[in-house]
Amino acid sequence: MTQHVYRGLPVPYIAPWGAEPMLRPPLARRRGRDGQWILCYRDETPYDRDSFGALWARQALARGRGTPDFAAVHALRQRQAMSRLLCQVCGRDTLTDTPDRQLHIMADTGQPVTEGELTTSPPVCLPCARIAVRMCPHLRTGHVAAWVELPQAWGVYGLQYDPHTLAPVDTGPVEVGYDDARIQWVIASRHVSILHGVTPIQLDELAEAAPAG
């Protein structure tokens, strides 16, 4: 996986670049498999939905072109990093170094990472851990870290649309579980996982916490 650098700074794998705008395909409604109306694209393809049936935002693919946005997230690469356990910084498979557990680093909310916590933050590999807290605008002001044994798909984060007007609902982005009926009217921009087997740590404990070998 190529690690892109911009002005001497490593660019996270999940960061979007200037040549990767969000796309706005025309929306429509159609009958789902259960016969209920669902949100869709007029020119929808099988690639527009994940394996759970959620509709995903379309975003251009041009990694490395233009100026990177360190504070934003590319929809497809975030989804890939979450589902395949790729490092959010370099894009490498975190299972290569730590097959039994992955390192997750999140913005500090005043408490450690907890069992059953929901997150849109992909794991990081050990070499990229300190790069993540130094480069990510959301982590520089404070962060928490934990080893996670079992991250599981829970749902999506995105905009909910009105079934009648097909306009975005004014409440802003929502986190919706795959078992929630509202997901049929959401355009996802981030994958949400639920974390199991959580062991909070401090980053300066990595040398002791990292598995041998």
C-alpha positions as CSV (number, residue, x, y, z in Angstrom):
1,M,0.0,0.0,0.0
2,T,1.5,3.3,-1.1
3,Q,1.9,5.9,1.7
4,H,1.2,9.3,0.2
5,V,3.1,12.3,1.6
6,Y,2.1,16.0,1.3
7,R,4.5,18.7,2.2
8,G,6.6,16.3,4.2
9,L,3.6,14.9,6.1
10,P,2.2,11.4,5.8
11,V,-1.4,11.5,4.6
12,P,-3.8,9.0,6.2
13,Y,-5.2,6.3,4.0
14,I,-8.8,7.4,4.9
15,A,-8.2,11.1,4.2
16,P,-9.9,12.5,1.0
17,W,-8.0,14.5,-1.5
18,G,-9.0,17.6,-3.5
19,A,-9.8,15.5,-6.6
20,E,-12.2,13.3,-4.6
21,P,-15.4,15.3,-4.2
22,M,-18.7,13.8,-3.0
23,L,-21.0,13.0,-5.9
24,R,-24.7,13.8,-5.9
25,P,-26.5,11.3,-8.2
26,P,-30.3,11.8,-8.6
27,L,-32.4,10.0,-5.9
28,A,-35.5,7.9,-6.3
29,R,-37.6,5.4,-4.5
30,R,-38.2,1.7,-5.3
31,R,-39.5,-1.4,-3.7
32,G,-37.1,-3.4,-1.5
33,R,-36.9,-7.1,-1.2
34,D,-39.6,-7.1,1.5
35,G,-41.9,-5.0,-0.6
36,Q,-41.3,-1.8,1.3
37,W,-40.3,1.5,-0.3
38,I,-36.6,2.4,0.1
39,L,-34.3,5.1,-1.0
40,C,-32.1,4.5,-4.1
41,Y,-30.2,6.1,-6.9
42,R,-31.9,6.4,-10.3
43,D,-28.8,4.8,-11.9
44,E,-28.0,2.5,-8.9
45,T,-25.4,-0.3,-9.3
46,P,-24.6,-3.2,-7.0
47,Y,-21.5,-1.3,-5.9
48,D,-23.7,1.4,-4.3
49,R,-24.8,-0.9,-1.4
50,D,-22.8,-2.8,1.2
51,S,-23.3,-6.5,2.0
52,F,-26.0,-5.5,4.6
53,G,-28.0,-3.5,2.0
54,A,-27.2,0.0,3.1
55,L,-27.0,2.7,0.4
56,W,-23.6,4.4,0.3
57,A,-22.5,7.9,-0.7
58,R,-20.7,8.1,-4.0
59,Q,-17.3,9.8,-3.9
60,A,-14.7,10.2,-6.6
61,L,-11.6,8.0,-6.4
62,A,-8.3,9.9,-7.0
63,R,-6.1,9.3,-4.0
64,G,-3.0,11.4,-4.2
65,R,-4.4,14.1,-6.5
66,G,-4.9,17.6,-5.2
67,T,-4.7,18.7,-1.6
68,P,-5.5,16.3,1.2
69,D,-8.1,17.1,3.8
70,F,-6.7,15.7,7.1
71,A,-9.9,16.5,9.0
72,A,-12.3,14.6,6.7
73,V,-12.9,11.0,5.8
74,H,-13.2,9.3,2.4
75,A,-16.4,7.2,2.4
76,L,-15.2,4.2,0.5
77,R,-11.7,4.0,2.1
78,Q,-13.1,4.4,5.6
79,R,-15.6,1.5,4.9
80,Q,-12.7,-0.6,3.5
81,A,-10.5,0.1,6.5
82,M,-13.3,-0.7,9.0
83,S,-14.5,-4.0,7.3
84,R,-11.0,-5.3,6.4
85,L,-9.2,-4.0,9.5
86,L,-6.8,-1.8,7.6
87,C,-4.7,0.8,9.3
88,Q,-6.3,4.2,8.9
89,V,-3.0,5.9,8.4
90,C,-1.0,3.6,6.0
91,G,-3.7,1.2,4.7
92,R,-1.8,-1.9,5.7
93,D,-3.6,-5.0,7.1
94,T,-3.4,-4.7,10.9
95,L,-3.9,-8.5,11.2
96,T,-0.4,-8.9,9.9
97,D,1.3,-7.6,13.1
98,T,-1.5,-8.2,15.6
99,P,-3.8,-11.0,14.4
100,D,-5.6,-11.5,17.7
101,R,-6.4,-7.9,18.5
102,Q,-6.3,-4.5,16.9
103,L,-5.3,-1.1,18.3
104,H,-8.1,1.6,18.2
105,I,-7.4,5.3,19.0
106,M,-10.3,7.7,19.5
107,A,-10.8,11.3,20.5
108,D,-11.0,11.7,24.3
109,T,-14.5,12.2,25.5
110,G,-13.6,12.1,29.2
111,Q,-13.7,8.3,29.6
112,P,-11.7,5.3,28.4
113,V,-12.8,3.2,25.4
114,T,-15.6,0.9,26.8
115,E,-17.0,-2.5,26.0
116,G,-19.7,-2.3,23.4
117,E,-18.7,1.2,22.3
118,L,-19.6,2.3,18.8
119,T,-17.0,3.9,16.6
120,T,-16.3,5.1,13.0
121,S,-12.6,5.1,13.7
122,P,-10.7,2.3,11.9
123,P,-7.8,0.6,13.7
124,V,-4.1,1.7,13.4
125,C,-1.0,-0.5,13.1
126,L,1.6,-0.1,15.8
127,P,4.1,1.9,13.7
128,C,1.4,4.4,12.8
129,A,-0.1,4.9,16.3
130,R,1.9,7.9,17.2
131,I,1.6,9.4,13.7
132,A,-2.2,9.2,14.1
133,V,-2.3,11.2,17.3
134,R,0.1,13.7,15.9
135,M,-1.6,14.2,12.5
136,C,-5.3,13.8,13.1
137,P,-7.0,17.0,14.1
138,H,-9.6,15.0,16.1
139,L,-6.9,13.3,18.2
140,R,-4.3,16.1,18.7
141,T,-6.4,17.7,21.5
142,G,-6.8,14.5,23.4
143,H,-7.1,10.8,22.7
144,V,-7.8,7.4,24.3
145,A,-6.6,4.0,23.1
146,A,-7.5,0.3,23.5
147,W,-6.8,-3.1,22.2
148,V,-10.0,-4.6,20.7
149,E,-10.4,-8.3,20.1
150,L,-13.6,-8.3,18.1
151,P,-14.9,-5.3,16.2
152,Q,-18.3,-6.2,14.6
153,A,-20.4,-4.4,12.0
154,W,-23.2,-2.5,13.7
155,G,-24.5,0.1,11.2
156,V,-23.7,3.3,9.4
157,Y,-23.3,7.0,9.9
158,G,-24.9,9.3,7.3
159,L,-27.7,11.6,6.3
160,Q,-31.3,10.5,6.6
161,Y,-33.8,11.5,3.8
162,D,-37.5,12.1,3.9
163,P,-39.4,9.3,2.3
164,H,-41.8,11.7,0.6
165,T,-39.7,14.7,-0.5
166,L,-36.4,12.8,-0.8
167,A,-34.7,15.8,0.9
168,P,-32.3,15.5,3.8
169,V,-33.9,15.5,7.2
170,D,-32.8,18.6,9.1
171,T,-31.5,16.7,12.1
172,G,-28.1,16.2,10.5
173,P,-26.1,13.0,10.3
174,V,-27.3,10.0,12.3
175,E,-25.9,6.7,13.5
176,V,-28.3,3.9,12.5
177,G,-28.0,0.2,13.2
178,Y,-28.4,-2.3,10.4
179,D,-31.5,-3.6,12.2
180,D,-33.1,-0.1,12.3
181,A,-35.9,0.5,9.8
182,R,-34.6,4.1,9.2
183,I,-31.5,2.7,7.5
184,Q,-33.6,2.3,4.3
185,W,-33.7,6.1,4.1
186,V,-30.1,6.9,5.0
187,I,-27.1,7.5,2.6
188,A,-24.1,6.2,4.5
189,S,-20.8,8.0,4.6
190,R,-19.1,6.0,7.3
191,H,-19.2,2.4,8.6
192,V,-20.0,2.0,12.3
193,S,-18.5,-0.9,14.3
194,I,-19.3,-2.1,17.9
195,L,-16.2,-3.1,19.9
196,H,-15.9,-6.2,22.0
197,G,-13.0,-7.5,24.0
198,V,-11.8,-4.0,24.9
199,T,-8.7,-3.4,27.0
200,P,-7.9,0.3,27.5
201,I,-4.3,1.3,27.4
202,Q,-2.0,4.3,27.3
203,L,0.1,4.7,24.1
204,D,3.3,4.8,26.2
205,E,2.3,1.2,27.3
206,L,2.5,-0.1,23.7
207,A,5.9,-1.7,24.1
208,E,4.6,-3.7,27.0
209,A,1.1,-4.3,25.6
210,A,2.1,-5.4,22.1
211,P,2.0,-9.1,21.5
212,A,5.4,-10.8,21.3
213,G,6.9,-11.5,17.8
